[in-house]
Amino acid sequence: METRKLIKFGNSSHVISIPGTWLKKNNLNKGDLIYFEQNGDNGLVISPEKKESIKEEKEITILTEKKDISILTREIVSAYLENYRILKLKGNNIQGLARELKPRIQNLIGLEVIDQDTGILVAKDLLDLDAVSLSDVLKRMDIIARAMLTDIGAAGKRINPDDLNQRDENVNRLYFLALRTIRKALDDTNLRTRLGMSNGDLLRIWHLIHHIETIADEAKYLSALIKKTTSSAKELDCFIDTLAEIEKLYIETMKSVYKKEQETAYILSQRKDGLIKKIEKLCRASAGNLSAPYERLKNIVREIHKLGRRVYS
């Protein structure tokens, strides 16, 4: 931590010097305005003047030849998370890949295909990160994830796994959007200020969206397993009852997350071991093929426990 000397300036004001590295990082010069805000610890937070965000036209070229669609998808997502504004996909096989590539590109929020020609496909980022509300993204992910758990419990073997796959994709789109915004804000002081979040806030949301995304994944896999089960109606009913108990724990835990109720989160977290033991006992007693679904339930319980830990630890 650097120390700065306070100098008397006039009858009612003082001046301090500001580190040159901070000025350079925030693109500030002599005569520019800065903001002072008092925080809850009787300290002052210094922020740069809010300026119009300059959109970096970062550009990346992805070569497509001798790569399958899954590899190209990973490269596109990676470029998206790194905040590249223009993505150029080049290769003699573009025409054959375009039909599969376009939906995968447009599945990333803000990314649109703007040009296609022989051997090249161009996508541009049209998203304004200043307009992103990480709290809203978190809530939308939460709503979709809990709806997935609810629908599995309500439908049982009548569940349509394709429907849950689609909703899991929606969760993934929101997850990538949030992750991208967080990564950018951690490097960009101005964006972090405009979002009204500290580094700690950003990291907390990063953890929360990761756990919710994992729960949605588990729900997706669970729906496919339940659809194929040959277990008796009685055993399936027992499984659904356990799922309902887990869903209730998830809802109560997320309430403690939103309200930042540490004591409630701590109490809820103590249910984990008991639920895991109950699931393991039911799994051993099951005569059907519910072992894999019960393993998925255990994974969901562990992720719910981690959500609670983000409140009290």
CYANA upper distance limits for C-alpha pairs under 8 A (distance plus 0.5 A):
  4 ARG  CA     16 ILE  CA      6.95
  4 ARG  CA     17 SER  CA      6.94
  4 ARG  CA     18 ILE  CA      8.23
  5 LYS  CA     16 ILE  CA      6.62
  5 LYS  CA     17 SER  CA      7.86
  6 LEU  CA     14 HIS  CA      7.01
  6 LEU  CA     15 VAL  CA      6.48
  6 LEU  CA     16 ILE  CA      5.68
  7 ILE  CA     14 HIS  CA      5.93
  7 ILE  CA     15 VAL  CA      5.75
  7 ILE  CA     16 ILE  CA      6.83
  8 LYS  CA     13 SER  CA      7.14
  8 LYS  CA     14 HIS  CA      5.10
  8 LYS  CA     15 VAL  CA      7.08
  9 PHE  CA     13 SER  CA      5.89
  9 PHE  CA     14 HIS  CA      5.17
  9 PHE  CA     15 VAL  CA      6.75
 10 GLY  CA     14 HIS  CA      7.83
 18 ILE  CA     22 TRP  CA      7.95
 18 ILE  CA     23 LEU  CA      7.94
 19 PRO  CA     23 LEU  CA      7.15
 20 GLY  CA     24 LYS  CA      6.63
 21 THR  CA     25 LYS  CA      6.58
 22 TRP  CA     26 ASN  CA      6.76
 23 LEU  CA     27 ASN  CA      6.50
 23 LEU  CA     28 LEU  CA      5.48
 23 LEU  CA     29 ASN  CA      7.52
 24 LYS  CA     28 LEU  CA      6.64
 26 ASN  CA     48 PRO  CA      7.20
 26 ASN  CA    189 THR  CA      7.68
 26 ASN  CA    190 ASN  CA      7.92
 28 LEU  CA     32 ASP  CA      6.69
 28 LEU  CA     48 PRO  CA      8.08
 32 ASP  CA     49 GLU  CA      7.96
 33 LEU  CA     48 PRO  CA      7.51
 33 LEU  CA     49 GLU  CA      5.95
 34 ILE  CA     46 ILE  CA      7.42
 34 ILE  CA     47 SER  CA      6.30
 34 ILE  CA     48 PRO  CA      5.10
 34 ILE  CA     49 GLU  CA      5.33
 35 TYR  CA     45 VAL  CA      8.48
 35 TYR  CA     46 ILE  CA      6.12
 35 TYR  CA     47 SER  CA      5.49
 35 TYR  CA     48 PRO  CA      6.57
 35 TYR  CA     49 GLU  CA      6.76
 36 PHE  CA     44 LEU  CA      6.67
 36 PHE  CA     45 VAL  CA      6.15
 36 PHE  CA     46 ILE  CA      5.27
 36 PHE  CA     47 SER  CA      6.97
 37 GLU  CA     44 LEU  CA      5.95
 37 GLU  CA     45 VAL  CA      5.56
 37 GLU  CA     46 ILE  CA      7.06
 38 GLN  CA     42 ASN  CA      6.88
 38 GLN  CA     43 GLY  CA      6.12
 38 GLN  CA     44 LEU  CA      5.01
 38 GLN  CA     45 VAL  CA      6.60
 39 ASN  CA     43 GLY  CA      6.01
 39 ASN  CA     44 LEU  CA      6.57
 39 ASN  CA     45 VAL  CA      7.17
 47 SER  CA    193 THR  CA      7.76
 48 PRO  CA    190 ASN  CA      7.53
 50 LYS  CA    190 ASN  CA      7.63
 50 LYS  CA    194 ARG  CA      8.26
 56 GLU  CA     85 ARG  CA      7.52
 57 GLU  CA     84 TYR  CA      7.75
 57 GLU  CA     85 ARG  CA      5.80
 57 GLU  CA     86 ILE  CA      7.29
 58 LYS  CA     83 ASN  CA      8.01
 58 LYS  CA     84 TYR  CA      5.35
 58 LYS  CA     85 ARG  CA      5.66
 58 LYS  CA     86 ILE  CA      6.87
 59 GLU  CA     84 TYR  CA      6.12
 59 GLU  CA     85 ARG  CA      6.43
 59 GLU  CA     86 ILE  CA      5.16
 59 GLU  CA     87 LEU  CA      6.50
 59 GLU  CA     88 LYS  CA      8.18
 60 ILE  CA     79 ALA  CA      7.96
 60 ILE  CA     84 TYR  CA      7.16
 60 ILE  CA     86 ILE  CA      6.93
 60 ILE  CA     87 LEU  CA      5.73
 60 ILE  CA     88 LYS  CA      6.73
 61 THR  CA     87 LEU  CA      6.52
 61 THR  CA     88 LYS  CA      5.15
 61 THR  CA     89 LEU  CA      6.34
 61 THR  CA     90 LYS  CA      7.54
 62 ILE  CA     75 GLU  CA      8.00
 62 ILE  CA     76 ILE  CA      8.49
 62 ILE  CA     87 LEU  CA      7.81
 62 ILE  CA     88 LYS  CA      6.55
 62 ILE  CA     89 LEU  CA      5.26
 62 ILE  CA     90 LYS  CA      6.73
 63 LEU  CA     89 LEU  CA      6.33
 63 LEU  CA     90 LYS  CA      5.50
 63 LEU  CA     91 GLY  CA      6.41
 64 THR  CA     72 LEU  CA      7.44
 64 THR  CA     89 LEU  CA      6.92
 64 THR  CA     90 LYS  CA      6.34
 64 THR  CA     91 GLY  CA      5.63
 64 THR  CA     92 ASN  CA      8.47
 64 THR  CA     93 ASN  CA      7.53
 64 THR  CA     94 ILE  CA      7.66
 65 GLU  CA     90 LYS  CA      8.48
 65 GLU  CA     91 GLY  CA      5.92
 65 GLU  CA     92 ASN  CA      7.33
 65 GLU  CA     93 ASN  CA      6.79
 67 LYS  CA     71 ILE  CA      6.75
 67 LYS  CA     72 LEU  CA      7.13
 68 ASP  CA     72 LEU  CA      7.00
 69 ILE  CA     73 THR  CA      6.54
 69 ILE  CA     97 LEU  CA      8.16
 69 ILE  CA    100 GLU  CA      8.11
 69 ILE  CA    101 LEU  CA      7.97
 70 SER  CA     74 ARG  CA      6.89
 71 ILE  CA     75 GLU  CA      6.88
 72 LEU  CA     76 ILE  CA      6.66
 73 THR  CA     77 VAL  CA      6.69
 73 THR  CA    101 LEU  CA      8.17
 73 THR  CA    104 ARG  CA      7.44
 74 ARG  CA     78 SER  CA      6.56
 75 GLU  CA     79 ALA  CA      6.70
 76 ILE  CA     80 TYR  CA      6.68
 76 ILE  CA     87 LEU  CA      8.33
 76 ILE  CA    105 ILE  CA      7.78
 77 VAL  CA     81 LEU  CA      6.69
 77 VAL  CA    108 LEU  CA      8.35
 78 SER  CA     82 GLU  CA      6.72
 79 ALA  CA     83 ASN  CA      6.93
 79 ALA  CA     84 TYR  CA      6.16
 79 ALA  CA     87 LEU  CA      8.14
 80 TYR  CA     84 TYR  CA      6.38
 80 TYR  CA     85 ARG  CA      8.44
 80 TYR  CA    108 LEU  CA      8.38
 80 TYR  CA    180 ARG  CA      7.85
 81 LEU  CA    176 PHE  CA      7.52
 81 LEU  CA    179 LEU  CA      7.58
 81 LEU  CA    180 ARG  CA      5.19
 81 LEU  CA    183 ARG  CA      8.22
 82 GLU  CA    180 ARG  CA      7.54
 82 GLU  CA    183 ARG  CA      8.43
 82 GLU  CA    184 LYS  CA      8.43
 83 ASN  CA    180 ARG  CA      7.45
 83 ASN  CA    184 LYS  CA      7.88
 84 TYR  CA    125 ASP  CA      8.01
 85 ARG  CA    124 LYS  CA      6.20
 85 ARG  CA    125 ASP  CA      5.32
 85 ARG  CA    126 LEU  CA      8.37
 86 ILE  CA    122 VAL  CA      7.64
 86 ILE  CA    123 ALA  CA      6.36
 86 ILE  CA    124 LYS  CA      5.09
 86 ILE  CA    125 ASP  CA      6.81
 87 LEU  CA    122 VAL  CA      6.24
 87 LEU  CA    123 ALA  CA      5.61
 87 LEU  CA    124 LYS  CA      6.80
 88 LYS  CA    120 ILE  CA      7.27
 88 LYS  CA    121 LEU  CA      6.36
 88 LYS  CA    122 VAL  CA      5.11
 88 LYS  CA    123 ALA  CA      7.01
 89 LEU  CA     94 ILE  CA      8.16
 89 LEU  CA    120 ILE  CA      6.05
 89 LEU  CA    121 LEU  CA      5.64
 89 LEU  CA    122 VAL  CA      6.83
 90 LYS  CA     94 ILE  CA      7.29
 90 LYS  CA    119 GLY  CA      6.02
 90 LYS  CA    120 ILE  CA      5.02
 90 LYS  CA    121 LEU  CA      7.14
 91 GLY  CA    119 GLY  CA      5.44
 91 GLY  CA    120 ILE  CA      6.96
 92 ASN  CA    118 THR  CA      8.06
 92 ASN  CA    119 GLY  CA      5.45
 93 ASN  CA     97 LEU  CA      6.84
 93 ASN  CA    119 GLY  CA      7.35
 94 ILE  CA     98 ALA  CA      6.19
 94 ILE  CA    118 THR  CA      7.75
 94 ILE  CA    119 GLY  CA      5.89
 94 ILE  CA    120 ILE  CA      6.79
 94 ILE  CA    121 LEU  CA      7.60
 95 GLN  CA     99 ARG  CA      8.39
 95 GLN  CA    118 THR  CA      7.40
 95 GLN  CA    119 GLY  CA      7.53
 97 LEU  CA    101 LEU  CA      6.46
 98 ALA  CA    102 LYS  CA      6.34
 98 ALA  CA    121 LEU  CA      8.19
 99 ARG  CA    103 PRO  CA      7.99
100 GLU  CA    104 ARG  CA      7.43
101 LEU  CA    105 ILE  CA      6.66
102 LYS  CA    106 GLN  CA      6.58
102 LYS  CA    113 VAL  CA      7.45
103 PRO  CA    107 ASN  CA      6.39
104 ARG  CA    108 LEU  CA      7.65
105 ILE  CA    111 LEU  CA      6.92
105 ILE  CA    112 GLU  CA      7.35
105 ILE  CA    113 VAL  CA      7.85
105 ILE  CA    123 ALA  CA      8.11
106 GLN  CA    110 GLY  CA      8.19
106 GLN  CA    111 LEU  CA      6.18
106 GLN  CA    112 GLU  CA      6.01
106 GLN  CA    113 VAL  CA      7.69
107 ASN  CA    111 LEU  CA      8.28
107 ASN  CA    173 ARG  CA      7.23
108 LEU  CA    173 ARG  CA      6.32
108 LEU  CA    176 PHE  CA      8.01
108 LEU  CA    177 LEU  CA      8.10
109 ILE  CA    127 LEU  CA      8.01
109 ILE  CA    173 ARG  CA      7.00
109 ILE  CA    174 LEU  CA      8.20
109 ILE  CA    177 LEU  CA      7.02
110 GLY  CA    125 ASP  CA      6.04
110 GLY  CA    126 LEU  CA      5.59
110 GLY  CA    127 LEU  CA      5.05
111 LEU  CA    123 ALA  CA      6.96
111 LEU  CA    124 LYS  CA      6.15
111 LEU  CA    125 ASP  CA      5.01
111 LEU  CA    126 LEU  CA      6.63
111 LEU  CA    127 LEU  CA      7.80
112 GLU  CA    123 ALA  CA      5.78
112 GLU  CA    124 LYS  CA      6.00
112 GLU  CA    125 ASP  CA      6.99
112 GLU  CA    126 LEU  CA      7.72
113 VAL  CA    121 LEU  CA      7.88
113 VAL  CA    122 VAL  CA      6.34
113 VAL  CA    123 ALA  CA      4.61
113 VAL  CA    124 LYS  CA      6.89
114 ILE  CA    122 VAL  CA      6.35
114 ILE  CA    123 ALA  CA      5.97
114 ILE  CA    124 LYS  CA      7.01
115 ASP  CA    121 LEU  CA      6.40
115 ASP  CA    122 VAL  CA      5.56
115 ASP  CA    123 ALA  CA      7.53
116 GLN  CA    120 ILE  CA      6.34
116 GLN  CA    121 LEU  CA      4.87
116 GLN  CA    122 VAL  CA      6.67
117 ASP  CA    121 LEU  CA      6.91
128 ASP  CA    132 VAL  CA      7.81
129 LEU  CA    181 THR  CA      6.84
130 ASP  CA    191 LEU  CA      7.28
130 ASP  CA    194 ARG  CA      7.34
130 ASP  CA    195 LEU  CA      7.43
132 VAL  CA    181 THR  CA      8.12
133 SER  CA    137 VAL  CA      6.84
133 SER  CA    195 LEU  CA      8.01
134 LEU  CA    138 LEU  CA      6.61
134 LEU  CA    178 ALA  CA      6.68
134 LEU  CA    205 ILE  CA      8.12
135 SER  CA    139 LYS  CA      6.82
136 ASP  CA    140 ARG  CA      6.66
137 VAL  CA    141 MET  CA      6.72
137 VAL  CA    174 LEU  CA      6.79
137 VAL  CA    175 TYR  CA      8.44
137 VAL  CA    178 ALA  CA      7.30
138 LEU  CA    142 ASP  CA      6.70
138 LEU  CA    205 ILE  CA      8.03
138 LEU  CA    208 LEU  CA      8.23
138 LEU  CA    209 ILE  CA      6.75
139 LYS  CA    143 ILE  CA      6.63
140 ARG  CA    144 ILE  CA      6.84
140 ARG  CA    174 LEU  CA      8.48
141 MET  CA    145 ALA  CA      6.65
141 MET  CA    171 VAL  CA      5.98
141 MET  CA    174 LEU  CA      7.29
141 MET  CA    175 TYR  CA      8.16
141 MET  CA    209 ILE  CA      8.01
141 MET  CA    212 ILE  CA      7.43
141 MET  CA    213 GLU  CA      8.00
142 ASP  CA    146 ARG  CA      6.65
142 ASP  CA    212 ILE  CA      7.04
143 ILE  CA    147 ALA  CA      6.64
144 ILE  CA    148 MET  CA      6.78
144 ILE  CA    167 ARG  CA      7.34
144 ILE  CA    171 VAL  CA      7.48
144 ILE  CA    216 ALA  CA      8.48
145 ALA  CA    149 LEU  CA      7.12
145 ALA  CA    168 ASP  CA      8.39
145 ALA  CA    171 VAL  CA      8.11
145 ALA  CA    212 ILE  CA      7.39
145 ALA  CA    213 GLU  CA      8.30
145 ALA  CA    215 ILE  CA      7.34
145 ALA  CA    216 ALA  CA      5.61
145 ALA  CA    219 ALA  CA      8.32
146 ARG  CA    150 THR  CA      6.69
146 ARG  CA    247 GLU  CA      7.63
146 ARG  CA    250 TYR  CA      8.28
146 ARG  CA    251 ILE  CA      8.00
147 ALA  CA    151 ASP  CA      6.57
148 MET  CA    152 ILE  CA      6.87
148 MET  CA    164 LEU  CA      6.99
148 MET  CA    167 ARG  CA      8.21
148 MET  CA    216 ALA  CA      7.71
148 MET  CA    219 ALA  CA      6.91
148 MET  CA    220 LYS  CA      8.30
149 LEU  CA    153 GLY  CA      6.94
149 LEU  CA    219 ALA  CA      6.81
149 LEU  CA    243 LEU  CA      8.21
149 LEU  CA    247 GLU  CA      7.01
150 THR  CA    154 ALA  CA      6.70
150 THR  CA    244 ALA  CA      8.18
150 THR  CA    247 GLU  CA      7.80
151 ASP  CA    155 ALA  CA      6.35
151 ASP  CA    159 ILE  CA      7.91
152 ILE  CA    156 GLY  CA      6.06
152 ILE  CA    159 ILE  CA      6.66
152 ILE  CA    219 ALA  CA      8.47
152 ILE  CA    223 SER  CA      6.86
153 GLY  CA    240 ILE  CA      5.92
153 GLY  CA    241 ASP  CA      8.38
153 GLY  CA    243 LEU  CA      7.17
153 GLY  CA    244 ALA  CA      7.15
155 ALA  CA    159 ILE  CA      5.48
156 GLY  CA    226 ILE  CA      7.32
156 GLY  CA    227 LYS  CA      7.98
156 GLY  CA    236 LEU  CA      8.26
156 GLY  CA    240 ILE  CA      7.84
157 LYS  CA    226 ILE  CA      6.30
157 LYS  CA    227 LYS  CA      5.28
157 LYS  CA    228 LYS  CA      8.09
157 LYS  CA    229 THR  CA      8.09
158 ARG  CA    227 LYS  CA      7.36
159 ILE  CA    223 SER  CA      7.07
159 ILE  CA    226 ILE  CA      8.34
159 ILE  CA    227 LYS  CA      6.90
160 ASN  CA    164 LEU  CA      7.48
160 ASN  CA    223 SER  CA      7.88
160 ASN  CA    227 LYS  CA      8.18
161 PRO  CA    165 ASN  CA      6.62
161 PRO  CA    220 LYS  CA      7.38
161 PRO  CA    223 SER  CA      5.91
161 PRO  CA    224 ALA  CA      5.89
161 PRO  CA    227 LYS  CA      8.05
162 ASP  CA    166 GLN  CA      6.80
163 ASP  CA    167 ARG  CA      6.96
164 LEU  CA    168 ASP  CA      6.50
164 LEU  CA    219 ALA  CA      8.19
164 LEU  CA    220 LYS  CA      6.02
164 LEU  CA    223 SER  CA      7.81
165 ASN  CA    169 GLU  CA      6.80
165 ASN  CA    220 LYS  CA      6.36
166 GLN  CA    170 ASN  CA      6.99
167 ARG  CA    171 VAL  CA      6.86
168 ASP  CA    172 ASN  CA      6.72
168 ASP  CA    216 ALA  CA      6.37
168 ASP  CA    217 ASP  CA      6.97
168 ASP  CA    220 LYS  CA      7.19
169 GLU  CA    173 ARG  CA      6.71
170 ASN  CA    174 LEU  CA      6.91
171 VAL  CA    175 TYR  CA      6.52
171 VAL  CA    213 GLU  CA      6.94
171 VAL  CA    216 ALA  CA      7.76
172 ASN  CA    176 PHE  CA      6.63
172 ASN  CA    213 GLU  CA      7.31
173 ARG  CA    177 LEU  CA      6.77
174 LEU  CA    178 ALA  CA      6.65
175 TYR  CA    179 LEU  CA      6.50
175 TYR  CA    209 ILE  CA      6.93
175 TYR  CA    210 HIS  CA      8.07
175 TYR  CA    213 GLU  CA      7.40
176 PHE  CA    180 ARG  CA      6.41
177 LEU  CA    181 THR  CA      6.74
178 ALA  CA    182 ILE  CA      6.58
178 ALA  CA    206 TRP  CA      8.25
178 ALA  CA    209 ILE  CA      8.39
179 LEU  CA    183 ARG  CA      6.62
179 LEU  CA    206 TRP  CA      7.20
180 ARG  CA    184 LYS  CA      6.75
181 THR  CA    185 ALA  CA      6.56
182 ILE  CA    186 LEU  CA      6.62
182 ILE  CA    202 LEU  CA      6.48
182 ILE  CA    203 LEU  CA      8.33
182 ILE  CA    206 TRP  CA      7.67
183 ARG  CA    187 ASP  CA      7.27
184 LYS  CA    188 ASP  CA      6.50
184 LYS  CA    191 LEU  CA      8.22
185 ALA  CA    189 THR  CA      7.13
185 ALA  CA    190 ASN  CA      8.37
185 ALA  CA    191 LEU  CA      5.86
185 ALA  CA    192 ARG  CA      5.31
185 ALA  CA    202 LEU  CA      8.49
186 LEU  CA    192 ARG  CA      7.39
186 LEU  CA    199 ASN  CA      6.94
186 LEU  CA    202 LEU  CA      8.06
188 ASP  CA    192 ARG  CA      6.76
189 THR  CA    193 THR  CA      6.64
190 ASN  CA    194 ARG  CA      6.74
191 LEU  CA    195 LEU  CA      6.63
192 ARG  CA    196 GLY  CA      6.72
192 ARG  CA    197 MET  CA      6.25
192 ARG  CA    198 SER  CA      7.37
193 THR  CA    197 MET  CA      6.93
193 THR  CA    198 SER  CA      8.38
197 MET  CA    201 ASP  CA      6.11
197 MET  CA    202 LEU  CA      7.02
198 SER  CA    202 LEU  CA      6.88
199 ASN  CA    203 LEU  CA      6.70
200 GLY  CA    204 ARG  CA      6.60
201 ASP  CA    205 ILE  CA      6.86
202 LEU  CA    206 TRP  CA      6.62
203 LEU  CA    207 HIS  CA      6.82
204 ARG  CA    208 LEU  CA      6.80
204 ARG  CA    310 ARG  CA      7.36
205 ILE  CA    209 ILE  CA      6.54
206 TRP  CA    210 HIS  CA      6.78
207 HIS  CA    211 HIS  CA      6.91
207 HIS  CA    310 ARG  CA      8.11
208 LEU  CA    212 ILE  CA      6.82
208 LEU  CA    307 LEU  CA      6.67
208 LEU  CA    310 ARG  CA      7.89
209 ILE  CA    213 GLU  CA      6.45
210 HIS  CA    214 THR  CA      6.75
211 HIS  CA    215 ILE  CA      6.79
211 HIS  CA    303 GLU  CA      6.17
211 HIS  CA    304 ILE  CA      7.98
211 HIS  CA    306 LYS  CA      7.70
211 HIS  CA    307 LEU  CA      7.04
212 ILE  CA    216 ALA  CA      6.77
212 ILE  CA    303 GLU  CA      8.20
213 GLU  CA    217 ASP  CA      6.80
214 THR  CA    218 GLU  CA      6.76
214 THR  CA    300 ILE  CA      8.50
214 THR  CA    303 GLU  CA      7.86
215 ILE  CA    219 ALA  CA      6.69
215 ILE  CA    299 ASN  CA      8.49
215 ILE  CA    300 ILE  CA      6.12
215 ILE  CA    303 GLU  CA      7.18
216 ALA  CA    220 LYS  CA      6.73
217 ASP  CA    221 TYR  CA      6.89
218 GLU  CA    222 LEU  CA      6.44
218 GLU  CA    296 ARG  CA      6.53
218 GLU  CA    297 LEU  CA      8.44
218 GLU  CA    299 ASN  CA      7.85
218 GLU  CA    300 ILE  CA      7.19
219 ALA  CA    223 SER  CA      6.68
219 ALA  CA    296 ARG  CA      8.33
220 LYS  CA    224 ALA  CA      7.35
221 TYR  CA    225 LEU  CA      6.98
221 TYR  CA    296 ARG  CA      8.27
222 LEU  CA    226 ILE  CA      6.62
222 LEU  CA    293 PRO  CA      6.25
222 LEU  CA    296 ARG  CA      6.84
223 SER  CA    227 LYS  CA      6.65
224 ALA  CA    228 LYS  CA      7.11
225 LEU  CA    229 THR  CA      6.78
225 LEU  CA    292 ALA  CA      7.85
225 LEU  CA    293 PRO  CA      6.67
226 ILE  CA    290 LEU  CA      8.46
226 ILE  CA    293 PRO  CA      7.38
229 THR  CA    288 GLY  CA      8.08
229 THR  CA    289 ASN  CA      6.51
229 THR  CA    290 LEU  CA      7.32
230 THR  CA    288 GLY  CA      6.73
230 THR  CA    289 ASN  CA      6.94
231 SER  CA    235 GLU  CA      6.72
231 SER  CA    236 LEU  CA      6.85
231 SER  CA    287 ALA  CA      7.71
231 SER  CA    288 GLY  CA      4.82
231 SER  CA    289 ASN  CA      6.58
231 SER  CA    290 LEU  CA      7.42
232 SER  CA    236 LEU  CA      6.69
232 SER  CA    288 GLY  CA      7.57
233 ALA  CA    237 ASP  CA      6.53
234 LYS  CA    238 CYS  CA      6.87
235 GLU  CA    239 PHE  CA      6.80
235 GLU  CA    286 SER  CA      7.40
235 GLU  CA    288 GLY  CA      8.35
236 LEU  CA    240 ILE  CA      6.65
237 ASP  CA    241 ASP  CA      6.67
238 CYS  CA    242 THR  CA      6.87
239 PHE  CA    243 LEU  CA      6.76
239 PHE  CA    294 TYR  CA      8.32
240 ILE  CA    244 ALA  CA      6.68
241 ASP  CA    245 GLU  CA      6.92
242 THR  CA    246 ILE  CA      6.86
242 THR  CA    279 ILE  CA      8.30
243 LEU  CA    247 GLU  CA      6.59
243 LEU  CA    297 LEU  CA      7.68
244 ALA  CA    248 LYS  CA      6.70
245 GLU  CA    249 LEU  CA      6.89
246 ILE  CA    250 TYR  CA      6.72
246 ILE  CA    297 LEU  CA      8.44
246 ILE  CA    300 ILE  CA      8.50
246 ILE  CA    301 VAL  CA      7.25
247 GLU  CA    251 ILE  CA      6.79
248 LYS  CA    252 GLU  CA      6.71
249 LEU  CA    253 THR  CA      6.49
249 LEU  CA    268 LEU  CA      7.82
249 LEU  CA    304 ILE  CA      8.17
250 TYR  CA    254 MET  CA      6.67
250 TYR  CA    304 ILE  CA      6.41
251 ILE  CA    255 LYS  CA      6.82
252 GLU  CA    256 SER  CA      7.00
252 GLU  CA    268 LEU  CA      8.35
253 THR  CA    257 VAL  CA      6.82
253 THR  CA    265 ALA  CA      6.68
253 THR  CA    268 LEU  CA      7.27
253 THR  CA    304 ILE  CA      7.61
253 THR  CA    307 LEU  CA      7.67
253 THR  CA    308 GLY  CA      6.44
254 MET  CA    258 TYR  CA      6.75
254 MET  CA    307 LEU  CA      8.05
254 MET  CA    308 GLY  CA      8.24
255 LYS  CA    259 LYS  CA      6.65
256 SER  CA    260 LYS  CA      5.91
256 SER  CA    261 GLU  CA      5.39
256 SER  CA    262 GLN  CA      7.66
256 SER  CA    264 THR  CA      6.78
256 SER  CA    265 ALA  CA      6.20
256 SER  CA    308 GLY  CA      8.01
256 SER  CA    311 VAL  CA      7.89
257 VAL  CA    261 GLU  CA      7.30
257 VAL  CA    265 ALA  CA      8.06
257 VAL  CA    307 LEU  CA      8.01
257 VAL  CA    308 GLY  CA      7.37
257 VAL  CA    310 ARG  CA      8.18
257 VAL  CA    311 VAL  CA      6.40
260 LYS  CA    311 VAL  CA      6.39
261 GLU  CA    265 ALA  CA      6.73
261 GLU  CA    311 VAL  CA      7.47
261 GLU  CA    312 TYR  CA      8.36
262 GLN  CA    266 TYR  CA      6.60
262 GLN  CA    311 VAL  CA      6.02
262 GLN  CA    312 TYR  CA      5.15
263 GLU  CA    267 ILE  CA      6.81
263 GLU  CA    312 TYR  CA      7.84
264 THR  CA    268 LEU  CA      6.68
265 ALA  CA    269 SER  CA      6.57
265 ALA  CA    308 GLY  CA      5.60
265 ALA  CA    309 ARG  CA      7.74
265 ALA  CA    311 VAL  CA      6.96
265 ALA  CA    312 TYR  CA      7.11
266 TYR  CA    270 GLN  CA      7.26
266 TYR  CA    308 GLY  CA      7.46
266 TYR  CA    309 ARG  CA      7.97
266 TYR  CA    312 TYR  CA      6.96
267 ILE  CA    271 ARG  CA      8.07
268 LEU  CA    272 LYS  CA      8.41
268 LEU  CA    308 GLY  CA      7.98
269 SER  CA    305 HIS  CA      5.92
269 SER  CA    308 GLY  CA      6.71
269 SER  CA    309 ARG  CA      8.00
270 GLN  CA    274 GLY  CA      8.39
271 ARG  CA    275 LEU  CA      6.68
272 LYS  CA    276 ILE  CA      6.65
272 LYS  CA    301 VAL  CA      6.95
272 LYS  CA    302 ARG  CA      7.57
272 LYS  CA    305 HIS  CA      7.02
273 ASP  CA    277 LYS  CA      6.70
274 GLY  CA    278 LYS  CA      6.69
275 LEU  CA    279 ILE  CA      6.64
275 LEU  CA    301 VAL  CA      8.12
276 ILE  CA    280 GLU  CA      6.70
276 ILE  CA    298 LYS  CA      6.50
276 ILE  CA    301 VAL  CA      7.97
277 LYS  CA    281 LYS  CA      6.70
278 LYS  CA    282 LEU  CA      6.75
279 ILE  CA    283 CYS  CA      6.52
279 ILE  CA    294 TYR  CA      6.93
279 ILE  CA    297 LEU  CA      8.21
279 ILE  CA    298 LYS  CA      7.57
280 GLU  CA    284 ARG  CA      6.79
280 GLU  CA    294 TYR  CA      8.13
281 LYS  CA    285 ALA  CA      6.83
282 LEU  CA    286 SER  CA      6.58
283 CYS  CA    290 LEU  CA      7.33
283 CYS  CA    291 SER  CA      6.10
283 CYS  CA    294 TYR  CA      6.81
286 SER  CA    290 LEU  CA      7.20
286 SER  CA    291 SER  CA      8.11
290 LEU  CA    294 TYR  CA      6.58
291 SER  CA    295 GLU  CA      6.81
292 ALA  CA    296 ARG  CA      6.97
293 PRO  CA    297 LEU  CA      6.94
294 TYR  CA    298 LYS  CA      6.91
295 GLU  CA    299 ASN  CA      6.93
296 ARG  CA    300 ILE  CA      6.85
297 LEU  CA    301 VAL  CA      6.77
298 LYS  CA    302 ARG  CA      6.83
299 ASN  CA    303 GLU  CA      6.88
300 ILE  CA    304 ILE  CA      6.72
301 VAL  CA    305 HIS  CA      6.71
302 ARG  CA    306 LYS  CA      6.87
303 GLU  CA    307 LEU  CA      6.82
304 ILE  CA    308 GLY  CA      7.00
305 HIS  CA    309 ARG  CA      6.90
306 LYS  CA    310 ARG  CA      7.08
307 LEU  CA    311 VAL  CA      7.81
308 GLY  CA    312 TYR  CA      7.43
309 ARG  CA    313 SER  CA      5.95
